[in-house]
């Protein structure tokens, strides 16, 4: 699990710079800077988000845990399958993407 992603999620939650939930993320794609998807996302929903993100040129991160793990990572007691950052700097996006790519290669 990327420590940079974890820190960015906690910071963004404190600053109220996150959109949580699949429907909310789909509705706010134009305001998103980075989208994090858990393994729990249904295939048809995943395809909708991926196509929308591709149109808007928003990077996607495939979180290797479940929606329960993603919720806990945000410090919440419920499941979250999709999160989008509405405010995050480019350096953090690049380092998160680099970390998750390295994790995927190691698996």
Rosetta silent file (secondary structure, phi, psi, omega in degrees, C-alpha in Angstrom):
SEQUENCE: XXXXXXXXXXXXXXXXXXXXXXXXXXXXXXXXXXXXXXXXXXXXXXXXXXXXXXXXXXXXXXXXXXXXXXXXXXXXXXXXXXXXXXXXXXXXXXXXXXXXXXXXXXX
SCORE:     score description
SCORE:     0.000 S_00000001
   1 L     0.000  130.721 -177.713    0.000    0.000    0.000 S_00000001
   2 L   -69.790  121.720  177.554    1.343    3.353   -1.030 S_00000001
   3 H   -67.207  -32.829  179.680    2.185    5.570    1.939 S_00000001
   4 H   -66.035  -42.381  177.328    1.900    8.615   -0.313 S_00000001
   5 H   -62.448  -44.876  179.882   -1.667    7.645   -1.285 S_00000001
   6 H   -59.028  -47.632  179.781   -2.538    7.061    2.361 S_00000001
   7 H   -64.771  -42.569  179.768   -1.177   10.465    3.422 S_00000001
   8 H   -62.370  -40.676  178.133   -2.837   12.230    0.481 S_00000001
   9 H   -62.354  -45.756 -179.095   -6.213   10.635    1.323 S_00000001
  10 H   -65.093  -43.630  179.549   -6.003   11.715    4.958 S_00000001
  11 H   -63.680  -44.724 -178.822   -4.917   15.259    4.073 S_00000001
  12 H   -65.630  -34.529  178.692   -7.616   15.635    1.416 S_00000001
  13 H   -66.575  -40.999  177.472  -10.266   14.354    3.815 S_00000001
  14 H   -62.462  -37.934 -177.842   -9.249   16.953    6.407 S_00000001
  15 L   -87.221    1.385 -177.591   -9.432   19.669    3.742 S_00000001
  16 L    58.046   44.161 -178.110  -12.734   18.322    2.377 S_00000001
  17 L  -111.767   28.058  178.804  -11.090   17.820   -1.032 S_00000001
  18 E  -122.142  147.507  167.635  -12.495   14.342   -1.688 S_00000001
  19 E  -114.638  123.506 -176.060  -15.581   13.056   -3.432 S_00000001
  20 E  -114.061  139.145  178.004  -16.564    9.650   -2.078 S_00000001
  21 L   106.592  142.182 -175.230  -18.887    7.106   -3.635 S_00000001
  22 H   -61.207  -48.555 -178.425  -19.329    5.807   -7.150 S_00000001
  23 H   -63.774  -42.267 -179.386  -22.371    7.903   -8.074 S_00000001
  24 H   -65.231  -40.489  179.224  -20.870   11.077   -6.655 S_00000001
  25 H   -65.219  -42.698  178.144  -17.575   10.506   -8.485 S_00000001
  26 H   -60.639  -37.563 -179.560  -19.415    9.882  -11.770 S_00000001
  27 H   -75.939  -19.429 -176.231  -21.350   13.126  -11.297 S_00000001
  28 L  -118.391   28.904 -179.328  -18.237   15.159  -10.477 S_00000001
  29 H   -56.885  -37.866 -176.976  -15.744   13.852  -13.037 S_00000001
  30 H   -67.757  -18.259  177.731  -15.110   17.343  -14.419 S_00000001
  31 H   -97.877   -1.392 -173.703  -13.886   18.499  -10.968 S_00000001
  32 L   -85.204  145.447  176.054  -11.662   15.472  -10.365 S_00000001
  33 L  -108.384  -31.185 -178.351   -7.862   15.480  -10.427 S_00000001
  34 E  -155.359  138.789 -179.949   -7.279   11.797   -9.539 S_00000001
  35 E  -118.840  134.235  178.064   -9.629    8.832   -9.091 S_00000001
  36 E  -114.069  125.690 -178.457   -8.977    5.872   -6.790 S_00000001
  37 E  -116.919  132.221  175.089  -10.909    2.643   -7.446 S_00000001
  38 L   -85.186  172.787  178.574  -11.078   -0.352   -5.118 S_00000001
  39 L   -72.272  -11.750 -175.998  -11.313   -3.943   -6.305 S_00000001
  40 L   -82.043   -5.284 -177.332  -14.977   -3.955   -5.220 S_00000001
  41 L   -69.696  132.834  178.855  -16.184   -1.763   -8.085 S_00000001
  42 L   -66.378  151.214 -174.123  -18.591   -3.578  -10.414 S_00000001
  43 H   -58.764  -45.993 -178.373  -17.378   -4.137  -13.966 S_00000001
  44 H   -66.414  -35.634  177.193  -20.010   -1.965  -15.708 S_00000001
  45 H   -68.559  -41.170  178.345  -19.424    0.862  -13.237 S_00000001
  46 H   -58.742  -43.309  179.345  -15.678    0.509  -13.689 S_00000001
  47 H   -64.488  -39.731  177.779  -16.095    0.861  -17.450 S_00000001
  48 H   -61.464  -47.198 -178.353  -18.247    4.004  -17.009 S_00000001
  49 H   -65.555  -44.060 -179.797  -15.673    5.619  -14.741 S_00000001
  50 H   -61.016  -43.479 -179.398  -12.755    4.614  -16.971 S_00000001
  51 H   -67.800  -40.916  177.191  -14.386    6.041  -20.101 S_00000001
  52 H   -63.837  -41.343  179.397  -15.344    9.275  -18.313 S_00000001
  53 H   -66.449  -36.988  179.395  -11.859    9.614  -16.859 S_00000001
  54 H   -65.218  -42.670  178.278  -10.312    9.021  -20.270 S_00000001
  55 H   -61.431  -41.603 -177.298  -12.453   11.783  -21.820 S_00000001
  56 H   -87.704   -2.886 -178.045  -11.511   14.215  -19.054 S_00000001
  57 L    59.030   48.475  178.841   -7.856   13.008  -18.982 S_00000001
  58 L  -104.259  127.751  178.073   -8.035   12.090  -15.294 S_00000001
  59 E   -69.071  146.583  178.991   -5.516    9.532  -14.009 S_00000001
  60 E  -114.017  142.389  173.806   -6.887    6.381  -12.350 S_00000001
  61 E  -120.219  124.502  175.797   -5.375    4.430   -9.469 S_00000001
  62 E   -91.223  102.844  178.540   -6.463    0.842   -8.934 S_00000001
  63 L   -69.032  129.881 -173.496   -6.352    0.367   -5.167 S_00000001
  64 L   -79.456    0.378  178.762   -5.344   -3.238   -4.481 S_00000001
  65 L  -105.004 -179.165  179.174   -7.679   -3.579   -1.486 S_00000001
  66 L   -84.194  176.738  177.902  -11.411   -3.894   -1.041 S_00000001
  67 H   -65.795  -28.908  177.066  -13.884   -1.095   -0.444 S_00000001
  68 H   -65.297  -46.003 -179.816  -13.690   -1.877    3.307 S_00000001
  69 H   -63.971  -39.352  179.240   -9.904   -1.328    3.269 S_00000001
  70 H   -66.263  -40.206  176.261  -10.286    1.905    1.285 S_00000001
  71 H   -62.076  -44.399  178.858  -12.865    3.180    3.771 S_00000001
  72 H   -64.437  -37.036  179.505  -10.581    2.373    6.705 S_00000001
  73 H   -60.211  -32.227  177.968   -7.681    4.068    4.953 S_00000001
  74 L   -84.852   -1.964 -179.270   -9.762    7.255    4.968 S_00000001
  75 L    80.789   24.844 -178.112  -10.517    6.758    8.645 S_00000001
  76 L  -111.541  156.049 -177.197  -14.153    5.850    8.039 S_00000001
  77 L   -95.205   14.079 -179.271  -16.224    2.979    9.417 S_00000001
  78 L  -135.754  168.023 -176.420  -17.947    2.125    6.133 S_00000001
  79 L   -77.041  142.432  174.085  -17.069    0.871    2.670 S_00000001
  80 L  -136.157  118.720 -177.503  -15.974    3.212   -0.094 S_00000001
  81 L   -92.807  -24.015 -177.368  -15.426    1.757   -3.538 S_00000001
  82 E  -141.884  136.190  177.899  -14.511    4.962   -5.391 S_00000001
  83 E  -135.076  140.711  170.500  -12.842    8.216   -4.358 S_00000001
  84 E  -125.152  140.862  174.648  -11.851   11.241   -6.397 S_00000001
  85 E   -86.741  127.597  176.346   -9.523   14.005   -5.316 S_00000001
  86 L   -94.543  -15.258  178.641  -10.929   17.428   -6.156 S_00000001
  87 L  -148.609  111.966  176.951   -7.757   19.176   -5.041 S_00000001
  88 L  -157.062  143.707 -177.618   -4.287   17.612   -5.155 S_00000001
  89 L   -79.793  156.100 -176.192   -0.975   18.897   -6.479 S_00000001
  90 H   -61.039  -35.345  179.967    0.628   17.418   -9.595 S_00000001
  91 H   -63.019  -40.875  178.073    3.714   16.210   -7.721 S_00000001
  92 H   -66.055  -40.994  178.269    1.535   14.084   -5.419 S_00000001
  93 H   -59.499  -47.973 -179.081   -0.373   12.651   -8.390 S_00000001
  94 H   -61.168  -43.709 -178.449    2.876   11.660  -10.103 S_00000001
  95 H   -69.908  -35.578  176.345    4.316   10.039   -6.981 S_00000001
  96 H   -64.391  -46.838  179.724    1.072    8.136   -6.263 S_00000001
  97 H   -62.144  -41.052  179.069    0.945    6.852   -9.846 S_00000001
  98 H   -63.783  -44.761  179.186    4.624    5.872   -9.713 S_00000001
  99 H   -62.765  -44.794 -177.421    4.147    4.019   -6.402 S_00000001
 100 H   -69.373  -33.464  175.554    1.063    2.122   -7.560 S_00000001
 101 H   -64.212  -42.649  178.699    2.770    1.112  -10.814 S_00000001
 102 H   -63.957  -39.016  177.760    5.718   -0.249   -8.821 S_00000001
 103 H   -64.453  -41.498 -179.289    3.337   -2.179   -6.524 S_00000001
 104 H   -65.758  -35.046  177.985    1.503   -3.710   -9.493 S_00000001
 105 H   -68.814  -32.186 -178.464    4.809   -4.878  -11.011 S_00000001
 106 H   -75.309  -16.276 -177.450    5.805   -6.537   -7.731 S_00000001
 107 L   -80.636    0.000    0.000    2.655   -8.644   -7.572 S_00000001
